Amino acid sequence: MMSDLTYKNISALSRGVRIQSKEIPLLANIQHQYEDIPGRHGSYSFTDGTLEDITIKVECWFVADSREDLRYKARQIAAWLYSKEKQRLMFNDEPGVFYMARLSNQIDMETLIRHGRFTLQFRCDPFAYSIEEKITRHAIITSPQTFTVSNDATAPTQPILIIRNNSDKPVNNLILRLENEVE
């Protein structure tokens, strides 16, 4: 299977762009702030574990019918890749996930007769996001009742809880207790 990426819901292969290689960091840098304290060896590091954006690098190439066609295709590719806002970036070898990305580099194209080569650098949120939302429903019929909502992701995720009274009777003394289990 040939490598492909989709950006702004458009496949690179549909634009005639082939992926030569890509680099995706295993883990983003952790944001640190360092403070030098007089009379103390080294520095003091402050961090809350927040991750920085990652850069995904993709080496690409394409073929044209002539030098004029090469320039025409280059302009078409540039128009496809330009965006003011972050867009979904997906790779066919990572099904089910996407990155929120925006190009962060000037794209210099190396040309050789009818071939164009260039490197894309996407600045992305530090996580891959699931394409499908996980929805869990629980009906509370008796009191008290306990249920667990689990996160199968690889990063902490804040759940959205929606509580709906499907009865015509009011709910009194509702107590909601959230516990954060750490493995």
C-alpha positions in Angstrom: 0.0 0.0 0.0 1.4 3.4 -1.0 1.7 6.0 1.8 -0.8 8.8 1.7 -1.9 11.8 3.8 -5.1 13.7 3.8 -5.1 17.4 4.7 -8.2 19.5 4.5 -10.1 16.4 3.4 -8.0 16.1 0.3 -5.7 13.2 -0.4 -2.1 13.9 -1.4 -2.3 11.0 -3.9 -5.3 12.8 -5.6 -3.0 15.7 -6.1 -0.3 13.5 -7.6 1.9 13.9 -4.5 3.8 10.9 -3.3 5.1 10.5 0.2 8.8 9.5 0.4 9.1 9.5 4.2 7.6 11.0 7.4 8.8 11.7 10.9 6.3 11.8 13.7 7.7 12.4 17.3 7.0 9.6 19.7 6.4 12.2 22.5 6.2 16.0 22.5 8.6 18.1 24.6 7.4 18.9 28.0 7.1 22.7 28.7 9.7 23.7 31.2 10.5 27.1 32.8 13.9 27.2 34.4 15.0 29.6 37.1 18.6 30.3 38.1 19.0 30.9 41.8 22.1 32.7 43.0 24.2 30.5 45.2 22.5 27.3 44.0 24.1 24.9 41.6 22.1 24.3 38.5 18.6 25.7 37.9 15.2 25.0 39.3 12.7 23.6 36.8 9.0 24.5 36.9 6.6 22.3 35.0 3.0 21.1 35.2 3.6 18.4 32.6 2.0 20.4 29.7 3.2 19.3 26.3 4.4 21.5 23.5 3.2 21.2 19.9 4.9 18.6 17.8 6.3 18.9 14.3 5.5 16.3 11.7 7.9 16.3 8.8 6.8 14.7 5.5 9.2 14.4 2.5 7.2 14.5 -0.8 7.7 14.4 -4.5 5.6 14.6 -7.7 6.1 14.2 -11.4 4.9 16.5 -14.2 4.6 16.2 -18.0 6.8 19.3 -18.7 8.5 22.2 -16.9 5.4 24.3 -17.4 3.2 21.5 -15.9 5.7 21.3 -13.0 5.1 24.9 -12.1 1.3 24.6 -12.6 1.2 21.5 -10.3 3.4 23.2 -7.7 0.9 26.2 -7.6 -2.0 23.7 -7.2 -0.3 21.9 -4.4 0.5 25.2 -2.6 -3.1 26.3 -2.9 -4.2 22.9 -1.4 -1.7 23.2 1.5 -2.4 26.8 2.5 -4.6 27.4 5.5 -5.0 30.1 8.1 -6.3 27.6 10.7 -5.3 24.2 11.9 -6.9 21.4 9.8 -7.3 17.7 10.2 -4.2 15.8 9.0 -4.5 12.0 8.6 -2.2 9.3 7.4 -3.5 6.1 5.8 -1.1 4.0 8.0 -2.8 5.4 11.2 -6.4 4.6 10.7 -9.0 6.0 13.1 -6.9 9.1 14.2 -6.1 12.6 13.0 -3.8 15.4 14.1 -4.8 19.1 14.2 -2.1 20.6 12.0 -1.0 23.7 10.1 2.0 24.1 7.9 4.8 25.9 9.7 7.5 26.2 7.1 8.1 27.9 3.8 8.0 25.1 1.2 11.1 25.2 -0.9 10.8 22.9 -4.0 13.8 21.2 -5.5 13.2 20.6 -9.2 15.0 18.2 -11.5 13.7 18.2 -15.1 10.0 17.1 -14.5 10.3 16.1 -10.8 9.5 18.2 -7.8 10.6 17.4 -4.2 9.7 19.3 -1.1 9.4 18.9 2.7 6.3 19.7 4.6 6.5 20.6 8.3 3.2 20.5 10.1 2.9 22.1 13.5 0.4 19.9 15.4 -1.3 19.6 18.7 0.7 17.1 20.8 -1.8 14.3 20.5 -3.5 12.2 17.8 -7.3 12.5 18.2 -9.8 9.7 17.6 -12.0 10.2 14.6 -14.9 8.6 16.4 -16.3 9.9 19.7 -16.9 7.3 22.5 -20.3 7.7 23.9 -21.3 5.7 27.0 -24.9 5.8 28.3 -26.1 4.8 31.8 -29.6 4.8 33.0 -29.9 5.6 36.7 -32.9 3.7 38.0 -32.1 3.1 41.7 -30.3 5.1 44.3 -27.5 5.0 45.1 -26.0 3.8 41.8 -22.3 3.7 40.7 -21.0 3.4 37.2 -17.6 3.7 35.6 -16.6 5.7 32.5 -13.3 4.6 31.2 -10.8 6.4 28.9 -9.1 4.0 26.4 -7.0 6.9 25.1 -3.3 7.4 25.7 -3.7 10.9 27.1 -5.9 12.3 29.8 -9.3 13.2 28.5 -12.0 15.4 30.1 -15.4 13.7 29.9 -18.5 15.5 29.1 -21.4 14.4 31.3 -25.0 15.1 30.3 -27.6 14.4 32.9 -31.2 14.2 31.6 -34.4 13.6 33.6 -36.6 11.4 31.3 -39.4 11.3 33.9 -42.2 13.8 34.6 -41.2 13.7 38.3 -38.6 16.1 39.7 -35.2 14.7 40.8 -34.3 15.8 44.3 -31.1 15.6 46.2 -29.0 14.5 43.3 -25.4 14.0 44.3 -22.7 13.5 41.7 -19.3 12.3 42.9 -16.4 12.1 40.4 -13.4 10.0 41.2 -10.2 10.1 39.2 -8.6 6.7 39.2 -4.9 6.7 38.4 -3.3 3.4 37.3 
